[in-house]
Amino acid sequence: MIGCYDFCAHYEWSFGWLEREGGHALVRDYWNEAINHDSQRHARELIEREGFAGMVKYWGHTLNEESPELGFAITHQPGVFRIDMHQCPSKGFLLRNGLEQYRDYCDHCMGWTGPMMREAGFVIDHEHNHRGQCWWEMRRADDRGGHAAPGSVSGQKDVRLGPDWRPPGTQLDRYIKATDPDKKTT
């Protein structure tokens, strides 16, 4: 069995290899089939069955396992589930070690989470800064509201309020009511 950090490097390398061998469509298929429908099927089944309560159970447990000391916040209010990731352990490892084989490692999160949320009847508002920080808001697909203003859902835990969120030259990738990893703006 490989350790968590070795896994992150292997994962990132795999995305690059898949794209070189079969193009972007093969990478998308991998995210959906190997992650959403295989390794994370327990998450999909929990969220399909329990909705927001399933999100709290899944990400509450998973993020505590992956990054308890690195910094994240989970907020759940009626109609919205939010994650603020202040220091992603996976992307942080890649940055610290100068590892970059795939053009945007962060896209894999939307690559499996997006289809999972679509199947469960939810959409995602999300941004990542390519520096190991991101935020996610999940809402029911028929919810007419958009993403919340900084601080209005998670208060001071909102990653967008931090000094490292958008230093000069930082590119943000944004998804609006999305479930597709290719439906982003920069």
C-alpha positions as CSV (number, residue, x, y, z in Angstrom):
1,M,0.0,0.0,0.0
2,I,1.3,3.5,-0.9
3,G,1.1,6.4,1.5
4,C,-1.2,9.4,1.1
5,Y,1.5,11.7,-0.3
6,D,2.8,9.0,-2.7
7,F,-0.8,8.5,-3.8
8,C,-1.2,12.2,-4.6
9,A,1.9,12.2,-6.8
10,H,0.9,9.0,-8.5
11,Y,-2.7,10.3,-9.1
12,E,-1.4,13.5,-10.7
13,W,1.1,11.6,-12.8
14,S,-1.8,9.3,-13.9
15,F,-3.9,12.2,-15.1
16,G,-1.0,13.4,-17.3
17,W,-0.3,10.0,-18.7
18,L,-4.0,9.3,-19.4
19,E,-4.2,12.6,-21.3
20,R,-1.1,11.9,-23.3
21,E,-2.3,8.4,-24.2
22,G,-6.0,9.0,-24.9
23,G,-6.7,12.7,-24.7
24,H,-8.9,14.7,-22.3
25,A,-11.9,12.4,-22.9
26,L,-10.0,9.5,-21.3
27,V,-9.1,11.6,-18.3
28,R,-12.8,12.6,-17.8
29,D,-13.8,8.9,-18.2
30,Y,-11.3,8.0,-15.5
31,W,-12.6,10.6,-13.1
32,N,-16.2,9.6,-13.6
33,E,-15.8,5.8,-13.8
34,A,-12.8,5.0,-11.6
35,I,-13.5,7.7,-8.9
36,N,-17.2,8.6,-9.0
37,H,-18.6,5.2,-9.8
38,D,-15.9,3.0,-8.2
39,S,-13.7,4.3,-5.4
40,Q,-16.2,6.9,-4.2
41,R,-19.4,5.0,-4.8
42,H,-20.0,5.0,-1.0
43,A,-20.0,8.9,-1.1
44,R,-22.4,8.9,-4.1
45,E,-24.8,6.5,-2.5
46,L,-24.7,8.4,0.8
47,I,-25.4,11.7,-0.8
48,E,-28.1,10.3,-3.1
49,R,-29.8,8.8,-0.1
50,E,-29.4,11.5,2.5
51,G,-28.7,14.8,0.5
52,F,-27.2,17.5,2.6
53,A,-26.9,15.3,5.7
54,G,-24.9,12.8,3.5
55,M,-22.6,15.5,2.5
56,V,-22.0,16.5,6.1
57,K,-21.2,12.8,6.9
58,Y,-19.0,12.1,3.9
59,W,-16.9,15.3,3.8
60,G,-16.8,15.7,7.6
61,H,-15.2,12.3,7.9
62,T,-13.1,12.4,4.8
63,L,-11.6,15.9,5.3
64,N,-10.9,15.1,9.0
65,E,-8.9,12.1,7.8
66,E,-7.1,13.9,5.0
67,S,-6.3,17.3,6.5
68,P,-7.3,17.9,10.1
69,E,-4.2,20.1,10.8
70,L,-4.0,21.8,7.5
71,G,-7.2,23.8,7.6
72,F,-10.7,23.4,6.2
73,A,-14.1,24.5,7.2
74,I,-17.5,22.8,6.6
75,T,-20.6,24.9,6.9
76,H,-24.2,23.7,6.4
77,Q,-27.1,26.0,6.3
78,P,-30.6,25.3,5.0
79,G,-30.2,24.9,1.2
80,V,-26.4,25.0,1.0
81,F,-23.5,22.8,2.0
82,R,-20.1,24.6,1.9
83,I,-16.4,23.6,2.1
84,D,-13.6,26.1,2.5
85,M,-10.2,24.5,1.9
86,H,-7.5,26.6,3.3
87,Q,-4.6,24.2,2.7
88,C,-5.3,21.2,0.4
89,P,-3.0,18.4,1.4
90,S,-2.9,17.0,-2.1
91,K,-2.2,20.2,-4.0
92,G,0.1,21.4,-1.3
93,F,2.2,18.3,-1.6
94,L,2.5,18.7,-5.3
95,L,3.5,22.4,-5.0
96,R,6.1,21.7,-2.2
97,N,7.7,19.1,-4.3
98,G,7.5,20.8,-7.7
99,L,5.4,18.0,-9.2
100,E,3.3,18.9,-12.2
101,Q,2.4,16.3,-14.9
102,Y,-1.2,17.4,-15.5
103,R,-2.3,20.8,-16.5
104,D,-4.7,21.4,-13.6
105,Y,-4.7,18.8,-10.9
106,C,-7.5,20.6,-9.1
107,D,-9.9,19.8,-11.9
108,H,-10.1,16.2,-10.8
109,C,-12.2,17.2,-7.8
110,M,-14.9,18.6,-10.1
111,G,-14.2,15.6,-12.4
112,W,-15.7,13.1,-10.0
113,T,-17.8,15.3,-7.7
114,G,-19.6,17.1,-10.5
115,P,-21.1,14.0,-12.0
116,M,-21.9,12.6,-8.6
117,M,-23.8,15.8,-7.6
118,R,-25.6,15.8,-10.9
119,E,-26.8,12.2,-10.3
120,A,-27.9,13.2,-6.8
121,G,-29.8,16.3,-8.0
122,F,-27.3,19.0,-6.9
123,V,-25.2,21.7,-8.6
124,I,-21.9,23.2,-7.5
125,D,-20.4,26.7,-7.3
126,H,-16.7,26.4,-6.9
127,E,-13.4,28.3,-7.2
128,H,-9.8,27.2,-6.9
129,N,-6.7,29.4,-7.0
130,H,-4.1,26.7,-8.0
131,R,-2.3,27.3,-4.7
132,G,-4.1,24.6,-2.6
133,Q,-7.1,26.8,-1.7
134,C,-10.7,26.5,-2.9
135,W,-14.3,26.8,-1.9
136,W,-17.4,24.7,-2.8
137,E,-21.1,25.4,-2.4
138,M,-23.5,22.6,-3.2
139,R,-27.2,23.4,-3.7
140,R,-30.2,21.5,-5.1
141,A,-30.2,21.7,-8.9
142,D,-33.6,23.6,-8.9
143,D,-32.3,26.2,-6.4
144,R,-32.4,29.6,-8.1
145,G,-29.8,31.2,-5.9
146,G,-26.2,31.8,-6.9
147,H,-23.0,31.5,-4.8
148,A,-22.9,33.4,-1.6
149,A,-21.0,36.6,-1.0
150,P,-17.7,36.2,0.8
151,G,-18.3,35.5,4.5
152,S,-22.1,35.2,4.3
153,V,-22.2,31.5,4.7
154,S,-19.1,30.5,6.5
155,G,-18.2,33.8,8.2
156,Q,-14.5,34.3,8.9
157,K,-13.8,30.7,7.8
158,D,-14.4,31.8,4.2
159,V,-11.2,31.1,2.3
160,R,-11.8,34.1,0.1
161,L,-11.3,36.4,3.1
162,G,-7.7,35.2,3.7
163,P,-4.7,37.1,2.6
164,D,-3.4,34.3,0.4
165,W,-6.6,33.8,-1.6
166,R,-5.7,36.0,-4.5
167,P,-2.2,37.5,-4.5
168,P,-1.2,39.4,-7.7
169,G,-0.9,37.2,-10.7
170,T,-3.1,34.4,-9.2
171,Q,-5.6,32.9,-11.7
172,L,-8.9,31.7,-10.3
173,D,-10.9,29.0,-12.0
174,R,-14.7,29.3,-11.3
175,Y,-17.6,26.9,-11.8
176,I,-21.1,28.3,-11.6
177,K,-24.0,25.9,-11.0
178,A,-21.8,23.2,-12.6
179,T,-21.5,19.5,-12.7
180,D,-19.1,19.3,-15.6
181,P,-15.3,19.7,-15.1
182,D,-15.0,21.5,-18.4
183,K,-17.6,24.2,-17.6
184,K,-15.3,26.6,-15.9
185,T,-14.3,30.2,-16.4
186,T,-10.9,31.7,-15.6
